[in-house]
Amino acid sequence: MKLSTVLCSFALLLLVSSCAELKIYPPGPNKQTLLILPVQVTNKSQYSRHGFYYIYEILKAGSRSTAFEAIFKLPIKGDMLIVDMLPPGDYFVNKFIFKTVGSGDFTFGNNVQSRYDKFKLEAGKITIFSKSLNVLLFNSTPGRGKETTYNFKMVPVSSDQKRKILATLKELPNFDTWEITDTE
């Protein structure tokens, strides 16, 4: 099987996982680690659809040839994206990218931001990424529903947000089969 086929399949699975219900499997040969990517969406607009999707390009430390893309398509159940396909090792978010949903070739300034957010994945452990993607939707002119403004940034995960993530994960089957990585 070609590497390009594997990478395309992986990207498709991550895309599908962003829309799927929250589910974790017990650790095993195919599910060695769990990476939790927090997201917080605040919608103060009159519009319920989301105009963008957001991508973390993740690289394994020491190997810049293989990039994994974690794709956030909003809304996301449980305010987190669960990535369970990465093997143990040291990683970093190399880029943050946002793209418009739907058709068109709209560009909104620089759609790619370079990053260097490091994290470590260990076998049999859940790692909560230290940054949260916070998205704010609002109407810059009140009462004008179709003029929605999007603001997004990556901020440190608050202790309250981490508690909520862990409470949500504890409700899922197979949570007890994993350990939590201390990220503080």
Residue, then its C-alpha position, 0 to 999 in steps of 0.5 A: m500500500k502506498l504512503s499517499t493512500v495511507l495518508c489520504s485514508f487517515a485524513l478521511l478518518l479524521l474528517v469523519s471522526s469530527c462529525a461522529e459521536l464521542k467514543i473511545y476504544p480500549p487500548g490495543p495495537n490499533k488504538q495505542t494513544l488518545l489525544i484530546l483536542p479541546v474546542q470551545v464555541t460561543n455563538k452570539s450570532q443569529y446564524s447557526r451554520h458555521g462558515f469555516y472548518y479548522i485544521y491542526e497539522i500535526l507532525k511527529a518530532g524528527s519526521r517532517s515528511t508525514a503530516f496528520e490533519a485533525i479537522f474540526k467541523l463545527p459543531i463538535k459533540g462534547d467540545m473535543l475532537i478525539v484522535d486515536m490513530l497516532p502511535p506513541g511519540d513526541y509530536f507538535v502542531n506545525k500549522f493551524i489552517f482555516k478554510t471556508v465550508g462549501s464552495g468558492d475560493f474565498t480567502f480571508g487574509n492568511n489562512v495558515q498560521s505556523r505553530y510549534d505546540k509540542f505534546k507527547l503521546e504515551a501508550g495506554k494514556i489519554t493526553i489532553f492537548s494544552k491548547s483549546l481552539n476557541v471560536l466566537l461567532f457574532n453579528s458585527t451589526p446587531g440584527r443583521g443575521k447574514e453578517t456573521t463575524y468569526n473570531f478564533k484563537m488558540v488559548p491555554v486550556s483552563s482547569d474548568q475546561k479540563r474538568k469538563i472534558l474529563a467528566t465527559l470522557k468518564e461517561l464513555p465506555n472504556f474510559d477505565t481502560w486508559e490512564i490520564t497523562d498529567t499535562e500540568 
